[in-house]
């Protein structure tokens, strides 16, 4: 069929067939985007290949989007409780690398086959991209295709069987973890308190030094005999009988009651004079500006209670820099809120606009960084290449968010489009190139590769479970998220979701995902530096 020799037609056909195949689910498991490489392998086996240029631009787009997504959370993954989770993930990458090298020595695999084995067994397409750039697109993708199947299924099965293997009851673990988290990080709530301390009568809020007693905030005040509340600022004077709405944690609210006065029931409502509104930051000229710059309280008599960014609530601190799409939860009179809405934009559609220039500049910077040669002792000259350069560019620009007029961050939907399109282009091109040798690789080393894939999949998660649960004391439900995040396994996360509907596993998955992503790219590079 002559159309199959048209490279544009062939590219689109492979991606479309791969997308359909990736959506097929068996026992709640699916191949996802990686199905494209299996379709491409089939076409490549019959001599139908795509140009290397498609592979290169696809690789750059995919890795750059990954770096942008991981950049803001990469450093924070190592803080607080994330340190033990990150250590578990790093140990999994290290064990996977060691197991792969051991299999290579036992079965006489070459470096390219070992890199593909590591990438497939640990279900890491970015690692495959790094391997292909270094060793070419012959053996690595073929080994990846052989090992990937069990990588998808094996992690999910391990997660499903883990509670039985450890003799743990998931409901008990849910209750225990919820209790511990509520004790260490109690939720923020509010209490209404009546001002009855004579030492506070006539004092400004700024002069009572409330923050030195407890980290709480007074948000509303209802005067004795009044029907409507007022917003509380630093200059607000307290009077006897005032009812205050104080926001903070329960233990801190108890301390404040001893200082201000007794708690009172009822609601301090602002249904008529004051109102609430959620305002979206959609005008790009205000991106990167601090909240304190606007001085909403003094200028507009509006108080911002909190900021929601990507579904996460942040404190409305004066030094918080605004991002495109931030939602300000504000309280004030209706006219002032309308004025602020007009000023900040409050246009959800505008937050989805994607500027092409920052993306192209970021990709160009990635290519330039990839050409830098670094001399390393006992290793020689080391080059980041397209993978390392675009990943580093994405991480740095994603963390910086904005430089002058350029906003590097891409809305989630846009980032997903760039990432998925880049991945599709890369896997279609590299799969057709590898398809020429795939059957020969399977015939020559099929059983040894399958056995090695099982080992490289299961050994890291087994070591991670042991290290995380008993040495680093990660709670079981969080450990589930750490293990599937360490393997960057969507099927594993789905399996964890069938064990518990609580958010603990997904939250841990999101915490360690950037670390795992980058650790496995480095693992492939380290593997290829070892003697074979």
C-alpha positions as CSV (number, residue, x, y, z in Angstrom):
1,X,0.0,0.0,0.0
2,X,1.6,3.2,-1.2
3,X,0.1,5.3,1.5
4,X,2.1,3.5,4.2
5,X,5.3,4.9,2.6
6,X,4.0,8.4,3.1
7,X,5.7,9.3,6.4
8,X,3.1,11.8,7.6
9,X,0.3,9.2,7.0
10,X,2.4,6.5,8.6
11,X,3.1,8.7,11.7
12,X,-0.6,9.5,12.2
13,X,-1.7,6.0,11.6
14,X,0.7,4.6,14.2
15,X,-0.3,7.2,16.8
16,X,-4.0,6.6,16.2
17,X,-3.8,2.8,16.4
18,X,-1.6,3.1,19.5
19,X,-4.0,5.4,21.2
20,X,-6.9,2.9,20.6
21,X,-4.8,0.0,21.8
22,X,-3.7,1.9,24.9
23,X,-7.3,2.4,26.0
24,X,-8.1,-1.3,26.0
25,X,-8.4,-2.5,29.6
26,X,-8.0,-6.0,30.9
27,X,-8.5,-6.7,34.6
28,X,-8.4,-2.9,35.1
29,X,-5.0,-2.6,33.5
30,X,-4.1,-0.8,30.3
31,X,-0.9,0.0,28.4
32,X,-1.7,3.7,28.1
33,X,0.5,5.9,25.8
34,X,3.2,3.2,25.7
35,X,0.9,1.1,23.4
36,X,2.2,3.3,20.6
37,X,5.6,1.7,20.7
38,X,4.1,-1.8,20.3
39,X,2.2,-0.7,17.2
40,X,5.4,1.0,15.9
41,X,7.4,-2.1,16.5
42,X,5.0,-4.1,14.3
43,X,5.3,-1.6,11.4
44,X,9.0,-1.4,11.9
45,X,9.3,-5.2,11.6
46,X,7.9,-4.9,8.0
47,X,10.4,-2.2,7.1
48,X,8.2,0.9,7.6
49,X,10.2,3.5,9.5
50,X,10.0,7.2,10.4
51,X,12.8,9.9,10.3
52,X,15.1,10.4,13.2
53,X,14.1,14.1,13.3
54,X,10.6,13.1,14.4
55,X,12.2,11.2,17.3
56,X,14.4,14.1,18.3
57,X,11.7,16.8,18.4
58,X,9.3,14.5,20.1
59,X,11.9,13.6,22.7
60,X,12.6,17.3,23.4
61,X,8.9,18.2,23.8
62,X,8.2,15.3,26.1
63,X,11.2,15.8,28.4
64,X,10.8,19.6,28.5
65,X,7.1,19.3,29.5
66,X,8.1,16.8,32.2
67,X,10.7,19.2,33.5
68,X,8.3,22.1,33.6
69,X,5.8,20.0,35.5
70,X,8.3,18.7,38.0
71,X,10.3,21.9,38.5
72,X,8.1,23.6,41.2
73,X,7.8,20.5,43.3
74,X,11.2,18.9,42.8
75,X,13.1,20.7,45.7
76,X,10.1,20.6,48.0
77,X,10.0,16.8,47.6
78,X,13.0,16.6,49.9
79,X,11.6,18.7,52.7
80,X,9.9,17.5,55.9
81,X,8.3,14.1,55.6
82,X,9.2,14.0,51.9
83,X,12.8,13.3,52.9
84,X,12.1,9.7,53.9
85,X,9.8,9.2,50.9
86,X,12.5,10.5,48.6
87,X,15.1,8.3,50.2
88,X,12.9,5.3,49.5
89,X,12.5,6.2,45.9
90,X,16.2,6.8,45.4
91,X,16.9,3.4,46.9
92,X,14.5,1.8,44.5
93,X,16.2,3.4,41.5
94,X,19.6,2.3,42.9
95,X,18.4,-1.3,43.4
96,X,16.9,-1.3,40.0
97,X,20.2,-0.2,38.5
98,X,22.1,-2.9,40.4
99,X,19.7,-5.6,39.5
100,X,19.8,-4.6,35.8
101,X,23.6,-4.6,35.8
102,X,23.7,-8.0,37.5
103,X,21.4,-9.5,34.9
104,X,23.5,-8.0,32.2
105,X,26.6,-9.7,33.6
106,X,24.8,-13.1,34.0
107,X,23.1,-13.1,30.6
108,X,25.8,-11.2,28.7
109,X,23.4,-8.3,27.7
110,X,25.1,-5.4,26.1
111,X,24.7,-1.8,27.4
112,X,21.9,-0.9,25.1
113,X,19.8,-4.0,26.0
114,X,20.5,-3.3,29.7
115,X,19.3,0.3,29.4
116,X,16.1,-0.8,27.7
117,X,15.6,-3.5,30.3
118,X,15.9,-1.0,33.1
119,X,13.5,1.5,31.4
120,X,10.9,-1.1,30.6
121,X,10.9,-3.0,33.8
122,X,10.6,0.2,35.8
123,X,8.0,1.6,33.4
124,X,10.0,4.8,32.7
125,X,9.7,6.2,29.2
126,X,11.9,9.2,30.0
127,X,14.7,6.7,30.9
128,X,14.2,5.1,27.5
129,X,14.5,8.5,25.9
130,X,17.8,9.1,27.7
131,X,19.1,5.6,26.7
132,X,18.1,6.0,23.0
133,X,20.0,9.3,22.8
134,X,23.2,7.7,24.1
135,X,23.1,4.2,22.6
136,X,20.9,4.6,19.5
137,X,17.4,3.2,18.7
138,X,18.3,-0.4,17.9
139,X,18.4,-2.7,21.0
140,X,17.2,-0.4,23.8
141,X,13.6,0.0,22.6
142,X,13.4,-3.7,21.8
143,X,14.4,-4.7,25.3
144,X,12.0,-2.0,26.6
145,X,9.1,-3.6,24.8
146,X,9.9,-7.1,26.1
147,X,10.2,-5.9,29.8
148,X,7.5,-3.3,29.8
149,X,4.5,-5.7,29.9
150,X,5.4,-7.2,33.2
151,X,6.4,-3.8,34.5
152,X,2.8,-2.6,34.1
153,X,1.2,-5.8,35.5
154,X,3.8,-6.7,38.1
155,X,3.6,-3.4,40.1
156,X,-0.2,-3.5,40.2
157,X,-0.2,-7.2,41.4
158,X,2.5,-6.4,44.1
159,X,0.4,-3.6,45.4
160,X,-2.8,-5.7,45.5
161,X,-1.1,-8.5,47.4
162,X,1.0,-6.4,49.8
163,X,-1.6,-6.0,52.5
164,X,-2.0,-9.8,52.6
165,X,1.7,-10.4,52.6
166,X,2.2,-8.0,55.5
167,X,-1.0,-9.2,57.3
168,X,-2.3,-5.6,57.5
169,X,-6.0,-4.5,57.6
170,X,-6.5,-1.4,55.4
171,X,-9.4,0.1,57.4
172,X,-7.2,0.0,60.6
173,X,-4.4,1.7,58.7
174,X,-6.7,4.4,57.5
175,X,-8.0,5.1,61.0
176,X,-4.4,5.1,62.5
177,X,-3.0,7.4,59.8
178,X,-5.9,9.8,60.1
179,X,-5.5,10.0,63.8
180,X,-1.7,10.6,63.6
181,X,-2.1,13.3,60.9
182,X,-4.8,15.1,62.9
183,X,-2.5,15.1,66.0
184,X,0.6,16.4,64.2
185,X,-1.2,18.7,61.8
186,X,-4.7,19.6,63.1
187,X,-7.0,21.3,60.7
188,X,-7.6,25.0,60.7
189,X,-10.9,26.1,62.0
190,X,-12.5,29.1,63.6
191,X,-14.0,30.2,67.0
192,X,-16.2,33.2,67.9
193,X,-14.8,34.9,71.0
194,X,-16.3,37.8,73.0
195,X,-13.8,40.5,74.1
196,X,-14.0,40.5,77.9
197,X,-10.4,41.3,78.9
198,X,-10.3,44.9,80.2
199,X,-6.7,45.2,79.1
200,X,-7.8,45.0,75.5
201,X,-10.5,47.6,75.6
202,X,-9.7,50.5,73.3
203,X,-6.6,48.8,72.0
204,X,-5.8,48.4,68.3
205,X,-5.4,44.9,67.0
206,X,-1.8,45.7,66.0
207,X,-1.1,46.6,69.7
208,X,-2.3,43.4,71.4
209,X,0.5,41.3,69.9
210,X,-1.7,38.4,69.3
211,X,0.8,36.5,67.1
212,X,3.2,36.3,70.1
213,X,0.6,34.1,71.8
214,X,-0.6,31.9,69.0
215,X,-0.5,31.9,65.1
216,X,-4.1,32.9,64.7
217,X,-5.9,35.6,62.6
218,X,-8.9,37.8,63.5
219,X,-11.0,38.0,60.4
220,X,-14.4,39.6,61.4
221,X,-15.8,41.7,64.2
222,X,-19.4,42.3,65.2
223,X,-19.9,45.2,67.6
224,X,-22.3,44.8,70.5
225,X,-25.8,45.7,69.3
226,X,-24.7,45.9,65.6
227,X,-26.4,43.8,63.0
228,X,-23.6,43.7,60.4
229,X,-19.9,42.7,60.9
230,X,-16.8,44.6,59.8
231,X,-13.5,43.4,58.5
232,X,-10.7,43.4,60.9
233,X,-7.4,45.2,60.1
234,X,-4.3,46.3,62.1
235,X,-6.0,49.6,63.0
236,X,-9.3,48.1,64.2
237,X,-10.0,49.1,67.9
238,X,-11.4,46.5,70.2
239,X,-14.3,47.3,72.5
240,X,-16.0,45.5,75.4
241,X,-18.5,43.0,74.2
242,X,-17.1,42.8,70.6
243,X,-17.6,39.4,69.0
244,X,-14.5,38.3,67.0
245,X,-14.1,35.5,64.5
246,X,-10.7,34.0,65.1
247,X,-9.1,31.5,62.7
248,X,-6.5,29.0,63.7
249,X,-5.8,25.5,65.0
250,X,-7.9,24.2,68.0
251,X,-5.0,24.3,70.5
252,X,-4.1,27.8,69.5
253,X,-7.7,29.0,69.7
254,X,-7.9,27.7,73.3
255,X,-4.8,29.9,74.2
256,X,-6.4,32.9,72.6
257,X,-9.7,32.4,74.6
258,X,-7.7,32.8,77.8
259,X,-6.3,36.1,76.5
260,X,-9.3,37.7,74.8
261,X,-12.4,36.2,76.4
262,X,-15.0,33.4,76.5
263,X,-16.2,31.6,73.4
264,X,-19.7,32.5,72.1
265,X,-22.1,30.6,69.8
266,X,-23.8,32.0,66.7
267,X,-22.5,33.0,63.3
268,X,-20.9,36.4,62.4
269,X,-22.6,36.6,59.0
270,X,-22.1,39.2,56.3
271,X,-24.9,38.4,53.9
272,X,-26.1,41.9,53.3
273,X,-23.2,44.4,53.6
274,X,-20.2,42.1,53.1
275,X,-20.0,39.3,50.7
276,X,-17.6,36.6,49.6
277,X,-16.1,36.1,46.1
278,X,-13.5,34.0,44.4
279,X,-11.4,36.0,42.0
280,X,-9.2,34.4,39.3
281,X,-5.8,36.1,38.4
282,X,-6.0,36.0,34.6
283,X,-4.2,39.2,33.6
284,X,-0.6,38.3,32.8
285,X,0.9,41.7,33.8
286,X,0.1,40.9,37.5
287,X,1.8,37.5,37.4
288,X,4.7,37.5,39.8
289,X,3.4,40.4,41.8
290,X,3.2,40.0,45.5
291,X,-0.2,40.1,47.2
292,X,1.0,42.8,49.5
293,X,1.7,45.1,46.5
294,X,-2.1,45.6,46.0
295,X,-2.8,46.5,49.7
296,X,-6.4,45.3,49.3
297,X,-7.3,45.8,52.9
298,X,-6.4,49.5,53.1
299,X,-7.2,50.5,49.4
300,X,-10.4,48.5,48.8
301,X,-11.5,47.5,52.3
302,X,-11.2,43.9,51.1
303,X,-9.6,41.0,53.0
304,X,-8.1,38.0,51.2
305,X,-8.6,34.9,53.4
306,X,-6.6,32.4,51.3
307,X,-5.3,31.6,47.8
308,X,-6.1,28.4,45.9
309,X,-3.4,27.3,43.5
310,X,-3.7,24.1,41.4
311,X,-6.3,22.9,43.9
312,X,-4.1,23.6,47.0
313,X,-5.0,26.2,49.5
314,X,-2.2,28.6,50.4
315,X,-2.1,31.3,53.2
316,X,-2.8,34.8,52.0
317,X,0.7,36.1,53.0
318,X,1.7,39.6,51.8
319,X,4.9,38.1,50.3
320,X,3.1,35.4,48.3
321,X,3.7,36.0,44.5
322,X,0.6,35.5,42.3
323,X,0.6,32.9,39.6
324,X,-1.7,32.8,36.5
325,X,-4.9,31.0,37.5
326,X,-4.6,31.7,41.3
327,X,-7.9,32.0,42.9
328,X,-8.2,34.7,45.6
329,X,-10.9,34.1,48.2
330,X,-11.8,37.6,49.2
331,X,-14.3,39.2,51.6
332,X,-15.6,42.8,51.2
333,X,-18.4,44.9,49.9
334,X,-19.8,43.9,46.5
335,X,-18.6,47.0,44.6
336,X,-15.0,46.7,45.8
337,X,-15.0,43.0,44.9
338,X,-16.2,43.9,41.4
339,X,-13.4,46.4,41.0
340,X,-10.8,43.9,42.0
341,X,-12.3,41.3,39.7
342,X,-12.0,43.8,36.8
343,X,-8.4,44.6,37.8
344,X,-7.2,41.0,38.1
345,X,-9.2,39.8,35.1
346,X,-11.3,37.0,36.7
347,X,-11.5,35.3,33.3
348,X,-11.0,31.5,33.5
349,X,-10.7,31.1,29.8
350,X,-7.7,33.5,29.7
351,X,-5.8,31.2,32.1
352,X,-5.8,28.5,29.4
353,X,-4.2,30.7,26.7
354,X,-0.8,29.3,25.8
355,X,2.0,31.5,24.5
356,X,4.2,29.8,22.0
357,X,7.3,32.0,22.5
358,X,8.3,30.8,26.0
359,X,7.9,27.2,25.0
360,X,10.2,27.6,21.9
361,X,12.7,29.6,24.0
362,X,12.7,26.9,26.7
363,X,13.3,24.2,24.1
364,X,16.1,26.2,22.5
365,X,17.7,26.7,25.9
366,X,17.5,22.9,26.5
367,X,19.2,22.1,23.2
368,X,22.0,24.6,24.1
369,X,22.4,23.1,27.6
370,X,22.6,19.7,26.1
371,X,25.7,20.6,24.0
372,X,27.7,21.6,27.1
373,X,30.5,19.2,27.8
374,X,31.5,18.6,31.5
375,X,34.8,16.9,32.3
376,X,34.4,14.2,35.0
377,X,37.2,12.4,36.9
378,X,37.7,8.8,35.8
379,X,34.7,9.1,33.4
380,X,36.0,11.6,30.8
381,X,33.8,14.2,29.1
382,X,30.1,14.0,29.9
383,X,27.5,15.7,27.8
384,X,23.9,16.3,29.0
385,X,22.5,15.7,25.5
386,X,19.0,16.5,24.4
387,X,17.4,14.6,27.3
388,X,19.5,16.1,30.0
389,X,19.5,19.6,28.5
390,X,15.8,19.9,28.0
391,X,15.1,18.3,31.4
392,X,17.4,20.8,33.1
393,X,15.9,23.7,31.2
394,X,12.4,22.6,32.2
395,X,13.3,22.1,35.9
396,X,15.0,25.5,36.1
397,X,12.3,27.4,34.2
398,X,9.5,25.6,35.9
399,X,10.9,26.5,39.3
400,X,11.5,30.1,38.4
401,X,8.0,30.4,36.8
402,X,8.6,33.8,35.2
403,X,11.5,35.8,33.8
404,X,10.7,39.4,32.8
405,X,7.7,39.3,30.4
406,X,8.0,35.5,29.8
407,X,5.9,33.2,31.8
408,X,7.5,29.7,31.6
409,X,4.6,27.9,33.3
410,X,2.2,26.2,30.9
411,X,-1.4,25.5,32.1
412,X,-1.9,21.9,33.1
413,X,-4.0,21.1,30.0
414,X,-1.4,22.7,27.7
415,X,1.5,20.9,29.4
416,X,-0.3,17.6,29.1
417,X,-0.9,18.2,25.3
418,X,2.8,19.0,24.7
419,X,3.9,16.0,26.8
420,X,1.5,13.6,25.2
421,X,2.2,14.8,21.6
422,X,6.0,14.7,22.2
423,X,5.7,11.2,23.7
424,X,3.6,10.0,20.8
425,X,6.1,11.4,18.2
426,X,9.1,9.9,20.1
427,X,7.6,6.4,20.6
428,X,6.3,6.2,17.0
429,X,9.7,7.0,15.5
430,X,11.8,5.0,17.9
431,X,9.4,2.0,17.7
432,X,9.6,1.8,14.0
433,X,13.4,1.9,14.1
434,X,13.6,-0.8,16.8
435,X,11.0,-3.0,15.0
436,X,13.6,-4.1,12.5
437,X,15.5,-6.0,15.3
438,X,12.6,-6.6,17.8
439,X,11.8,-10.2,16.7
440,X,15.4,-11.1,16.5
441,X,16.0,-9.8,20.0
442,X,13.0,-11.8,21.3
443,X,14.1,-14.9,19.6
444,X,17.7,-14.5,20.8
445,X,17.2,-13.3,24.4
446,X,13.4,-13.6,25.0
447,X,13.4,-15.8,28.1
448,X,16.4,-14.2,29.7
449,X,14.9,-10.7,29.1
450,X,11.5,-11.8,30.5
451,X,13.1,-13.3,33.6
452,X,15.3,-10.2,34.1
453,X,12.3,-7.9,33.6
454,X,10.5,-9.7,36.4
455,X,13.5,-9.3,38.7
456,X,14.1,-5.7,37.9
457,X,10.4,-4.9,38.5
458,X,9.8,-6.7,41.7
459,X,13.1,-6.3,43.5
460,X,13.0,-2.5,43.8
461,X,9.4,-2.4,45.1
462,X,10.2,-5.2,47.6
463,X,13.3,-3.4,48.9
464,X,11.4,-0.1,48.9
465,X,8.5,-1.6,50.9
466,X,11.0,-3.1,53.4
467,X,13.1,0.1,53.8
468,X,10.1,2.4,53.9
469,X,7.9,0.5,56.3
470,X,10.4,-0.7,58.9
471,X,13.5,1.6,58.7
472,X,12.0,4.9,57.6
473,X,8.7,4.4,59.3
474,X,6.5,5.5,56.5
475,X,2.8,4.6,57.1
476,X,1.5,1.9,55.0
477,X,-1.1,3.9,53.0
478,X,1.5,6.5,52.2
479,X,4.0,3.8,51.4
480,X,1.6,2.5,48.7
481,X,1.9,5.9,47.0
482,X,5.7,6.0,47.4
483,X,6.1,2.6,45.8
484,X,4.0,3.3,42.8
485,X,5.4,6.8,42.5
486,X,8.9,5.3,42.6
487,X,8.0,3.1,39.7
488,X,6.0,6.0,38.0
489,X,3.3,3.4,37.6
490,X,-0.2,4.6,36.8
491,X,-1.5,1.0,36.9
492,X,0.0,0.7,40.4
493,X,-1.7,3.9,41.5
494,X,-5.0,2.6,40.2
495,X,-4.4,-0.7,42.2
496,X,-3.7,1.4,45.3
497,X,-7.0,3.2,44.8
498,X,-8.9,-0.1,44.9
499,X,-7.4,-0.8,48.4
500,X,-8.2,2.6,49.9
501,X,-10.2,5.6,48.7
502,X,-8.3,7.9,51.0
503,X,-6.1,10.6,49.5
504,X,-2.9,9.4,51.3
505,X,-1.5,7.2,48.5
506,X,-2.2,9.8,45.7
507,X,-0.6,12.6,47.8
508,X,2.5,10.5,48.4
509,X,2.6,9.6,44.7
510,X,2.6,13.3,43.7
511,X,5.3,14.1,46.3
512,X,7.8,11.5,45.0
513,X,7.0,11.5,41.3
514,X,9.4,14.3,40.3
515,X,12.2,12.6,42.3
516,X,11.5,9.2,40.7
517,X,11.3,10.7,37.2
518,X,14.7,12.3,37.4
519,X,16.3,9.5,39.5
520,X,15.5,6.9,36.8
521,X,16.9,9.1,34.0
522,X,20.1,9.4,36.0
523,X,20.0,5.7,36.7
524,X,20.2,4.9,33.0
525,X,23.0,7.3,32.5
526,X,24.9,5.7,35.4
527,X,24.2,2.2,34.1
528,X,25.7,3.1,30.7
529,X,28.9,4.4,32.4
530,X,29.5,1.0,34.0
531,X,31.9,-1.5,32.3
532,X,30.1,-4.2,30.2
